[in-house]
Amino acid sequence: MRAVLDYCTGGVEREVPAGTILIHEGGKTGHLFVLIRGRLEVVKGDSVVAVLSEPGAMLGEMSVLLQQPHTATVRAASDSVVYEFDDAAAFLRDQPAVALLIARLLAQRLNVATTYLADLMHQYGDHGNHLSMVGELLQSMINLPPSQVSPGSDRQSDPRM
């Protein structure tokens, strides 16, 4: 993702001390952040689900693209420096190469998630427990229009399942 840094000349370079929260889960900022250096933690609920240290790592892209609140909190695990784009949607319109890089990143994440879910379905599909519903989950991921996607374990159950 280092290639993203070449397109960030319009961003504000921001120093982020360790412990600072850049993004609050559930908030909606319209901001996009690109890591220049340092280490950031992605926190979902009370769990650290990822640690980002690769220059060019992007944060806030899902919220911007889906026009929904942020799905996780992001905080600096060490003193860090990021580019911040206040109007991320405008930045992505002006920089289609960055939008394509984000699309590739999201496609990679989706590929990992569906591969994992398909493996679970293969291993546990006939066990009759909650893991046997993975096939239905995969099918619903493919067929739902984007406006109906509502990820997360704390949401209401989908009545179709």
N, C-alpha and C positions, 0 to 999 in steps of 0.2 A: 504494500500500500504506500510505499515511499513515493510513488509516482504522483500521488495526490498533492504532495508538498509543492510541486512545480506550479500548481494552479492556485495557490493560496495567497498570492500577493495582495489581494484585496481584503484579507482578513486582518483583524486586530490581534497583534501578538500580546498574549496575556500571561503573566507569571502567576502560578497557582501554588501557594504554599501547601505543604503536606497537611492533610486533614480537611482541606477546603472542599465543599460540595459544589460541583459544577452543574449537576442536573439532579432535580428532586423527582423521585418516582411519583407519578400522578400529576406532576406539573406540566404545563404546556408553554414553551418559550418561543418556539420558532427558530431557535438557535441551533447551529451546527458547530461542533468543535472538532479540530484536527490536532492530534498530538504531535508536538515537535520533539520534545524530549521529556523524560520522566517516567512515572508509573502511575496508572490510574486503575481504580477498582470499580467494577460494575457490581452493584449490590441489589439483589431482589429480595424484598422483605428484610430478613436479618442475615441472609446468606450472601457471601461473596461468590458470584457465579463466573467471574472472569477478571483477569488482571491484564491490562494492556500496557505494553512497553515499546511496541513497534512504532517508530516514527511514521506518521501518515494514518494511524488508526483514527477512525471517525466515530463520533458520538453524537447522538441526537437525530441521526438520519431516519430512523423508523418513525419517530414522532412527526418529523417534517413531512415525509412522504405519505404517511397515513392521515395526517392532520388530526392526530389523536394525542392524548397525554403521554408523557414519557413512561416507558414500561419498567424502568429501573432507575436507581440512584447511581450517580457517578461521582466518586470522590478521589482526590489526589492521595495516593499511597506514599508518595514522596514529593519533594519539591519538583514541580513540573512546569512546562511551558506549552501552551496551546495556541492555535489560531482560533479566534471566535468570529463567527459570522452571525450578526444579529438578524438578518433577513436571509435565512438559509434557502428558502424557496427561490428568491431572486438570484442568489449565488448559483444555484443548480441550473436555473434557466440560462444564465450567462456562461456557464461552464459545462456544456453537455458532456465533455470528456470525464468530468468528475461524476456526473450522474451515471454514466456508463460504468465507471469503476465501482460505484455504489451498487448498481444492479448486479454486477459480477459478484461482489461480496455477498449480497443477499441471496443470490442463487447458490453460492457455495454453502452458506448457512442452511438453506432449505434442503440442499442435497444431503448434508450431514444429518439433519433432523429426520428426513424421510427414510434415509438408509437405516438409521437407528430404529425408527418405528417399524420399518419392514422386518428388521431382524427380530424385534420383540414379537411381532405378529407371527413370524415363522416359529419362534421358540415356544410361545405361550398361547397361541391362538385357540388351541383346543383344551385349555385348562379350566374354562368356565369361570374365571375370576375377572377382575377389572382389566387385566392385561389382554383378555380376549377381545376387548372393544377396540383395540388398536386399528384393526382393519376398517372399522367404521370411521374412526378418527382420520385416517389417511384419506378415505373417500370424501369426507366432509371438507378436508383441507383443499382438495382439488376442485370441488364443486361450488363452494361458497363464493358469492361475489365479494370483492374486497370490502365493501361497506358493511358486510355482516361479520367480518372476522373480528373476534373478541378474545384474544389469547389470555391465558392465565388460569391458575387453579382456583382463584377466589371468585370466579364468575358464577352466574347461575347455570345450572345444568341445561344442556341443549335438549329440548323436548323430543327431538327426532331420534335421540340415541337411547 
